[in-house]
Structures are given as structure tokens and as C-alpha cells.
Amino acid sequence: MSDCLFCKIISGEIPSKKIYEDELVYAFYDIDPQAPTHFLVVPKQHIPSAAAITEENGAIVSHIFQVIGKLAREMGFSDGFRVVSNVGEQGGQTVFHLHFHVLAGRDMTWPPG
């Protein structure tokens, strides 16, 4: 999607601090962290939100959670972290591309603020 912020980050059009990338997903640090460790994991395929997950694209969510587990182990916080996905404007979603916030550290409250 040409006007999607996360699609532009995935394509390299907008810079990010990448943590992980494979053929299906891209993970990068949040520019406004709400915890000592706060990163996002997004599918490379544009899926608007969790409400748009279907049988055809659902396997990507399983892969995303495998990546989240792998990164949590590698970063040393597999014993405690939070995964959040906001859905729709009323649910607090501001970028309409499926994404999962991964937060670890002392302050993992959600929503932030």
C-alpha cells in the first residue's frame, strides 16, 4: 500500500532501527518506546489489522509469534513481556497495517500515558 507508514518502513523508504527480517516479517524498535524494550513486529504483506486475518493469511500470525519468542529469548526477556495489537480506530490503532507491539522491562502498561 503506497501510503502505509509500515509498508514504507519495510521497503526502506523510511528508515528504522531494524532488529530482525525474514521473507515474511520485519521487526524494528518503536520510535516512541513505552517500556525499556519496545519493538514492533509486522508482516511484510499488507494486512490492515487483526480483524482482517483470514484462513489465507493466518499462517503469518503464527510465524510472527514464533519470531517474537525467538527475539525474546535472544534479548533475554523470555520470562516476561507483553504483546499488544490494537484493532481499529476505536481500539487505538493508528497505523492500519497489522503490527504487534512487544514490550519488556519495568513499565509495560498499556495503553501508554
HUPE-V963780 format. One record per backbone hydrogen bond with DSSP energy under -0.5 kcal/mol. CO is the residue of the C=O (numbers start at 0). NH is the residue of the N-H. If there is no record, write none. Layout:
# HUPE-V963780
CO&NH + CO&NH
This chain:
# HUPE-V963780
0&3 + 3&7 + 4&8 + 5&9 + 6&10 + 7&11 + 7&12 + 7&13 + 8&11 + 15&17 + 16&28 + 19&26 + 23&43 + 23&44 + 24&21 + 25&41 + 26&18 + 26&19 + 27&39 + 29&32 + 36&103 + 37&29 + 38&101 + 39&27 + 40&99 + 41&25 + 44&46 + 46&97 + 48&51 + 49&52 + 53&57 + 56&59 + 57&60 + 57&61 + 58&62 + 59&63 + 60&64 + 61&65 + 62&66 + 63&67 + 64&68 + 65&69 + 66&70 + 67&71 + 68&72 + 69&73 + 70&74 + 71&75 + 71&76 + 71&77 + 72&75 + 76&79 + 81&102 + 83&100 + 87&90 + 87&92 + 88&91 + 93&95 + 94&96 + 97&42 + 99&40 + 100&83 + 100&102 + 101&38 + 102&81 + 103&36 + 105&107
